[in-house]
Amino acid sequence: MRKLVYYVGVSLDGYIAGPGQEVDFYPVSERMMNWINERYPETLPTHIRQALGFDGAENKAFDTLVMGRGTFEPALAIPSTHPYAHLREYVVSSTLQVDDPSVEVVDDPVSLVRRLKAEDSGLDIWLCGGGKLAASLLPEIDELIIKSYPVVAGSGIPVFAGEFDPTLFRPTRREEFDSGALVTWFTRA
């Protein structure tokens, strides 16, 4: 069965982005960027993949992406209605309309994820963000891949923005980078 994996960068104080969706404050070293490009090339938006020469890179971990409206909307400024053309894209929203057959808008993320997980084949499903969507899908998250950056944001978009719901995960692996960033894999306990 396919897994839902929340692969996300997080500040020391638990934010995935600043209040204006800023992510440029994360200290990413060249070594870490090379590591991401090698292991998770599909997590780079299509326009960045093209600029780096990864346009034809094979998806290694994910073939499907689920994101909230707040994560999707910045792509519209690129402009692109299909920011991850190398993945199947689903945007969770009850009001958004997208005029692109490559992007499916859904309003029931739990049903969507259960349907995707039940598919016979394919790579894992990347939960890209944001915090409200992650909280609503917490019962369905099988694995967390947390890129922890040594920076305090102060405020912003929390990694989970929902009700109090303690859910135990077990660390399975960790990798440290020269910038002080850590990547830790967690599986549902």
C-alpha positions, 0 to 999 in steps of 0.5 A: 500500500502507498504511504502518505508522507509529510515531507516538509521543512520546519523552523526550531519553533515549528513553522513551515513558512513565515506569515507571508509564506516566506521560506527563504530564511532557511539556511540550506547548504550546497551539500544539503541542496545536492542531497535533496536533488539526488534523493527527492528531485520531484519535490522541486517545482517544475520551473526550478527543475528546468533551471537546474537541468533536472527536467527529465529526472526520475521521480524517486519517492513520490508520484503524487502530490497533495497540497492545500490552497495556500501552498498552491496559490503562490504557483499562480504568480509564476505563473503556473497552474501546474507547478509540479508537472512531473507529479499528479497534483491534487489541491484541497479547497472548497472554493478554488477553481483551476482551469487546468485538467492536470490539477484536480481540486478536491474538498475532502482530503481524507477520502482522497488520500484513502483512495490514493493509498488504496491504488495498486501501484505507484510511489508514495504520496507527498503531503506538501502542506500546509499546516491546516491540511496536515492537521486534517490528514494527521490520522492518514500520515504514515511517515514524516520527513522533517527537515529541521532548520536551526532558525527561529521564525517567531511566527508564521504557518505552523507545521500542524494547525489543528486541534489537540491530538497527540499522535506518536511517531517513532524516529527511524533515521537522521542525517545532519548537514553542515548548515546545522540542518537535520533531516529526520524520518519518523514512522507512525508508532 
